[in-house]
Amino acid sequence: MFLEVKEEEMTIHEFGEKNKDVLVMFHPLGVWWDIFEYVIPELSNHFHVIIPAIPGHDPEVPLRDFSSVEEIS
């Protein structure tokens, strides 16, 4: 899933069944969203896990200039 935010693409990664309680996880700046790769399998058994990837922090999306969260909000 992609979310268009001020001409930037933010990837939203989702895991687990959509009818379960939602757990939104935000990755720290300076690391990719997949820092959670070891806990996603267990958490997705109990929750619908949503992890937005801040532009420039997703290995699946080409790098773009990114300077602040305020600019993309």
C-alpha positions as a Markdown table, in Angstrom:
| # | Residue | x | y | z |
|---|---|---|---|---|
| 1 | Met | 0.0 | 0.0 | 0.0 |
| 2 | Phe | 1.2 | 3.5 | -0.7 |
| 3 | Leu | 0.1 | 6.7 | 0.9 |
| 4 | Glu | 0.6 | 10.0 | -1.1 |
| 5 | Val | 1.9 | 12.7 | 1.3 |
| 6 | Lys | 2.9 | 16.0 | -0.2 |
| 7 | Glu | 4.3 | 14.5 | -3.4 |
| 8 | Glu | 6.2 | 11.9 | -1.4 |
| 9 | Glu | 5.4 | 8.2 | -1.3 |
| 10 | Met | 5.2 | 6.5 | 2.0 |
| 11 | Thr | 4.9 | 2.8 | 2.0 |
| 12 | Ile | 2.6 | 1.2 | 4.5 |
| 13 | His | 3.4 | -2.4 | 5.4 |
| 14 | Glu | 0.6 | -4.5 | 6.8 |
| 15 | Phe | 0.7 | -8.0 | 8.3 |
| 16 | Gly | -1.9 | -10.2 | 9.9 |
| 17 | Glu | -5.7 | -10.4 | 9.5 |
| 18 | Lys | -7.5 | -7.1 | 9.0 |
| 19 | Asn | -10.3 | -8.2 | 11.4 |
| 20 | Lys | -8.0 | -8.3 | 14.4 |
| 21 | Asp | -7.1 | -5.4 | 16.7 |
| 22 | Val | -4.7 | -2.9 | 15.0 |
| 23 | Leu | -1.1 | -2.4 | 16.2 |
| 24 | Val | 0.7 | 0.5 | 14.5 |
| 25 | Met | 4.5 | 0.5 | 14.9 |
| 26 | Phe | 6.8 | 3.3 | 13.9 |
| 27 | His | 10.4 | 2.6 | 13.2 |
| 28 | Pro | 13.1 | 4.9 | 14.7 |
| 29 | Leu | 14.8 | 7.4 | 12.4 |
| 30 | Gly | 17.9 | 6.2 | 10.8 |
| 31 | Val | 16.8 | 2.6 | 10.4 |
| 32 | Trp | 14.5 | 0.8 | 7.9 |
| 33 | Trp | 11.0 | -0.3 | 8.8 |
| 34 | Asp | 12.2 | -3.9 | 8.7 |
| 35 | Ile | 13.9 | -3.5 | 12.0 |
| 36 | Phe | 10.7 | -5.3 | 13.3 |
| 37 | Glu | 11.2 | -8.4 | 11.1 |
| 38 | Tyr | 11.8 | -10.7 | 14.0 |
| 39 | Val | 8.7 | -9.7 | 16.0 |
| 40 | Ile | 6.3 | -9.3 | 13.0 |
| 41 | Pro | 5.5 | -13.1 | 12.7 |
| 42 | Glu | 4.5 | -13.4 | 16.4 |
| 43 | Leu | 2.6 | -10.0 | 16.6 |
| 44 | Ser | 0.7 | -10.7 | 13.3 |
| 45 | Asn | -0.7 | -13.9 | 15.0 |
| 46 | His | -2.6 | -11.6 | 17.4 |
| 47 | Phe | -2.9 | -8.2 | 15.7 |
| 48 | His | -3.3 | -6.5 | 12.3 |
| 49 | Val | 0.2 | -4.9 | 12.3 |
| 50 | Ile | 0.7 | -1.7 | 10.4 |
| 51 | Ile | 4.2 | -0.2 | 9.9 |
| 52 | Pro | 4.5 | 3.0 | 7.9 |
| 53 | Ala | 7.9 | 3.4 | 6.4 |
| 54 | Ile | 9.2 | 7.0 | 6.4 |
| 55 | Pro | 10.4 | 8.0 | 2.9 |
| 56 | Gly | 14.1 | 7.1 | 2.5 |
| 57 | His | 13.8 | 4.3 | 5.1 |
| 58 | Asp | 12.4 | 1.6 | 2.9 |
| 59 | Pro | 14.7 | -0.7 | 1.0 |
| 60 | Glu | 11.9 | -1.5 | -1.4 |
| 61 | Val | 11.4 | 2.1 | -2.6 |
| 62 | Pro | 14.1 | 4.1 | -4.4 |
| 63 | Leu | 15.8 | 6.7 | -2.3 |
| 64 | Arg | 14.6 | 10.3 | -2.4 |
| 65 | Asp | 15.6 | 13.4 | -0.7 |
| 66 | Phe | 14.1 | 13.5 | 2.8 |
| 67 | Ser | 14.8 | 16.1 | 5.5 |
| 68 | Ser | 12.0 | 16.0 | 8.0 |
| 69 | Val | 8.7 | 14.4 | 9.0 |
| 70 | Glu | 7.1 | 17.9 | 9.0 |
| 71 | Glu | 7.7 | 18.3 | 5.3 |
| 72 | Ile | 5.8 | 15.1 | 4.4 |
| 73 | Ser | 2.9 | 15.6 | 6.9 |
